Amino acid sequence: MTAGPWLVGVLLLAFATHAHAQADAGVDDAPVDSADAATNTPQAGGEGPSELEATVPPPQTSPPPPSAEPDWDAAPPPNMADGFIRAPRDAAAPFRWVPRVLLFIPRWTLFVIAQPVRLAGWAFERYQLGDRVKQIFFNVDGTFGIFPVAFFETGFGLNFGARLVHKDLFGKRESIRLRAGFGGRFQQIYGLNASSGDRLGKRFALSLEARYERRDKDQFFGIGNGDRVAAEDAMVPIDPITNDRAVASRFRQRIMRVMVAGDARLFGDVTLTLSGALMMRRFEPTTAFEGENIADNYMTDRLVGFANSDSLLGVSNGVQNLYVEADLRYDTRRRASHYQSHAVSAAGWLLSGYFGRMSGVGNDPSSFYRYGTDLQRYIDLYRGSRVLALRILVEATGGTDGRIDQAIPFIDLPRLGGTVLRGYSADRFADRSFTLASVEYLWDMGQLFSAFTFADTGRVWRSLKDFELEEFRLGFGGGIQFHSRDSFVFRIQAAGSKDGDLLFSLALDPAFSRRGRAGRY
């Protein structure tokens, strides 16, 4: 037997095996039919598939015939054809240019004004000025310090002074604060404030305040909602009891006040505050401003306080009275983001209702009660950096007609102006009651400051029964608020009114801060 046929047979077998391996590699792990597996799998003691079987290709399956009509319902809509999902067109989109045009000038005005503030903020953070200043005026623990203060207010000027603070006297966050100031609204001011901190527990706290003030520039514009007129056009002196004409006037005031308050957290976010204040005040005309002497513009003998003949201070003009009040508050105001300052409330509610009673001491005829409510709502528009704040404030007095019976001193009448009804001078309007509505929009401009714009509207009333949507006063403006991560620092504010007022101020209290009535003047 020759080797030729054997060699041909081996070559044919190798070729068939190689072709079979290539066919298996092209299947891509497709499932194998059990019948094919039985045919192609070698049996024990048998032989594999023949060369002819290995070279026969698998049968081809024909594609299904196309349908007569495409399934249009299964096709993606036009806004998803490229794989991107788009929101449906907003019906208001064509009108979005309107607020952009209206707010273009205010927006860029605030932007330009804010650039020096941004530079100051950058320098403050870059060079750690806050920590450096704190190291100068406070101890290492930051619990004790003595530091200067200054603020400005249109119509009163610049006030400057110093404060001493100790935030942890005996290890339970007990605090004491001393202050002294000169200039501006105050010729002199000295004050002491002490708080129990956590000494009485987490749910209860006591505070004590004593203050002496000499104020030579306090303002009086009569009683009522009258428009402001010049003294030469008002037929002075005006009877403030029967005539509501408003003439800018000034008077001097000397104040001694002692106040005690207790705060008790009843449950959850509900807190009850009981407070009482003993006040001794003396009033005098002033000649510091030409044409604004209250004695020239008004019949001061018709104002309780100027007309009194005896006082605990041993002077001819003054009032001495005791005021006690209960204030119940529901407060859920909070920051909306961990990255925002605690000084910026961005969400939550404040609902406060209060009732107080004032009684005269000695020959002081004061005898009336005061009540009111303060409703605030904070709306987070974008992660705590865009906040809309709404406020409604109502206050009234009872037990007196506010004029004829002489039962309420003119200085204790509910008043609007200054920090309450911004855009008007402090104490611009006074009467037995008032209503106020405020809206403020605040946006973050950095870690240390925010910009804000606002509008306030309100008016005073002889009685809340006279309420009507007429002759409301309107104030508006904006500014920059400075704050640290934990507390409010101050506000720079410009405000105007529909009556032509324009005021600039540096405020040391937030816009919607708590209003204490005990000892208020």
URPELIN-V872101 format. One record per run of one state. SS is the DSSP state (helix for helix, strand for strand, loop for the rest). FROM is the first residue (numbers start at 1). TO is the last residue. Records with the same first field share a line. If there is no record, write none. Layout:
SS = FROM-TO / FROM-TO
This chain:
loop = 1-3 / 26-33 / 41-50 / 56-71 / 75-77 / 81-92 / 103-103 / 127-128 / 139-143 / 154-156 / 167-174 / 184-185 / 196-203 / 221-223 / 225-227 / 229-230 / 234-237 / 239-245 / 247-248 / 268-269 / 286-292 / 299-299 / 303-317 / 332-333 / 335-346 / 361-366 / 381-385 / 399-409 / 413-413 / 418-419 / 421-428 / 432-432 / 445-448 / 462-463 / 467-472 / 484-487 / 498-501 / 508-521
helix = 4-25 / 34-40 / 51-55 / 72-74 / 78-80 / 93-102 / 104-126 / 129-137 / 231-233 / 294-297 / 300-302 / 410-412 / 464-466
strand = 138-138 / 144-153 / 157-166 / 175-183 / 186-195 / 204-220 / 224-224 / 228-228 / 238-238 / 246-246 / 249-267 / 270-285 / 293-293 / 298-298 / 318-331 / 334-334 / 347-360 / 367-380 / 386-398 / 414-417 / 420-420 / 429-431 / 433-444 / 449-461 / 473-483 / 488-497 / 502-507
